[in-house]
């Protein structure tokens, strides 16, 4: 197949005139070989200023737009003339004036060298491609189809092209069996009928049509990305405002071409050849698509009546699907619209072709039989390697401590989501409230929360009902004065456990009460310190630590553990130590293995002494039953709440500033944290509640790498962005659900690193082949 290609490049405007360059050549297209272009003629000329032509065009457009026939443009509601006879007559008259002035303009002397040269070089019976290249928007609105050269040469059709479109034509691919793939968008259709468009497309031979009916932006973008298309079709409302085209894709959403840029670039890269916008005022759409180098477009240069749009589509598809060459099919369909101009003046002006200047004219047979680029699918091995490399980076970041904060936050979230376990009725908390503090003699109480008299009363009443132990979370460094001999006797009772505090970074800590003899320290004295993380959150509990030689607190065991020892003693269970290789505390079969510096999400946590994770009890009512000091002193507490229980006494008066941040439970008083710690130990020993455990470091690394490789597998196996995002979301849901399920069993597995490895693995798996290819190219 061969045709002559005529390119008129016009620079200027109607006010100043145009410089015109004619380029004429022969284009030969043969199967299985690249198209060849042979230049034949190049000459220049001019078109003089034509302000009267510009004014005539504006006058015609003004009347044409006033017809307000049912068109495929959304416009503000105005008084309808319903295409009155007078307006139609005016439209035809003004159209004739535009045609007359346009034809005289093309007959002016400066343009004749071009006009005559065309007729010398071309034959009337040969196929001719005529391209008008200019950045001036007015030229596309002029009736070039009424140029006597176009009317005399029956196989020429005018097309418009952006001035900088110099890409080489793509080679004609080898034919293979297939169908023409059409993506048909049926947009907002108020007051128009797009069902006719749909029926015409469905009746096409050798076509595979996918319809999107009033889609949203995401649906349209996904279709452009997910598979190759030959033709993009749009029917509905569209407008051009300030030279920017806008599509009304549904009743609420509009889009410019720029807002679909990446999806359209993807579609063009995958072989999109032709876009048909059977909608109004499409020049802005054509110019924007021209910037993306779409080969061919058919648009309507003005608002188009609904009936005219349907007729043009019918005539064009009938001709094009019958393998009539593209330009001839457009010309036939456009010229047949003249039969409708009695009702719809100037209908044959409306359709136009806009294309890249070097684009080859498509044919229906070529589109149905051509090779189509398949979506890029990375090498599976490279994709998996890419995912694994990203996972390795995540592992490195984790070992460097960069993910510790995020992992601890995820741990807190899992702790918060634990199901309600109810109150632990093995415990009772006696709270010294602000009211209790205020009810005591301030001279006798001093700076403490409990005076000697109040402490004597509460111990007397509690010990009367035989609790397993009474744990005091109230420091007493001063010796009991005269007149409180009964309190001294009560303090000697074996069930009473006293607190002291190990020194922090500075100081010597808080001493135990003087009444407690040193030989009782290992049984009845516990330290109150909580190991807090860098964010001041208490996630761990310390069971045992060797006191510093300078410490005022000689306690080796924690306050909660000492209380639990007394409680379990009543069950016939004693504290033991495992063998030296493990060196951990145990009660019967329950072993409390100590934390190591890289336990779970921790990277280098201080692990002095015997520490475990504090598995907070989840209960909307709190960890254990609570009563106030006043209720105990006034005998308002049922004795059954005391008998056989572990009783903890502490201050909850805010003025004593004993608040601590906790994992998943916000701020909490020290008394309540000790109760959680005691409940955790009792639940582990007596109820079989699992302790917080983790995998070994190599197992955690393997877990993270496995998720990174899974991400690489998704990148290889799932090409659709929407489906890929869905696969990632599904993976994250599975990760979160699996992590939560394991957490209920005590397992703390790497959640955040696995999520990062999965999502990053998808990116790495998709990018690895291209990065490798780029490296090889650079080499």
Secondary structure, DSSP 8 states (H G I E B T S, - for coil): -EEEEEEEEEEEETTTEEEEEEEEEEEE--TTS--EEEEEEEEEEEE---HHHHHHHHHHHHHHHHT--SBSS---------S-HHHHHHHHHHHHHHHHHHHHHHTSGGGHHHHHHHHHH--TTS-EEEEEE-S-GGGGGS-GGGSHHHHHSTTEEEEEE-TT------------S--EEEEEEE---TTS--HHHHHHHHT-TTEEEEEEES--HHHHHHHHHHS--SEEEEESEEEEETTEEEEE-SSS-EEESGGGHHHHHHHHHTT--EEEEESS--HHHHHHHHHTT-SEEEEESS--BHHHHHHHHHHHHHHHHTT--HHHHHHHHHHHGGGGTTTSTTGGGSEEEEE-TT-----HHHHHHS---------HHHHHHHHHHHHHHHHHHHHTTTTHHHHHHHHHHHHHTS------TTEEEEEE-HHHHHTS-HHHHTTSSS-HHHHHHHHHHHHTT--SEEEEES---S---TT-HHHHHHHTSTTEEEEEB---SSS--B---TTS-GGGHHHHEEE----B-TTSEE-EEEEE----TT-S----BBHHHHHHHHHHHTTT--EEE--TTT--EEETTEEE----TTSTT-SS----SEEEE------TT-SSEEEEHHHHHTT-S-GGGTTTSEEEEEE--GGG--EEEETTTEEEEHHHHHHHHHHHHHHHHHS-----B---HHHHHHHHHHHHHHHHHHHHH---HHHHHHHHHHHHHHHHHHHHHHHHTTB----HHHHHHHHHHHHHHHHHHHHHHHHHHH-
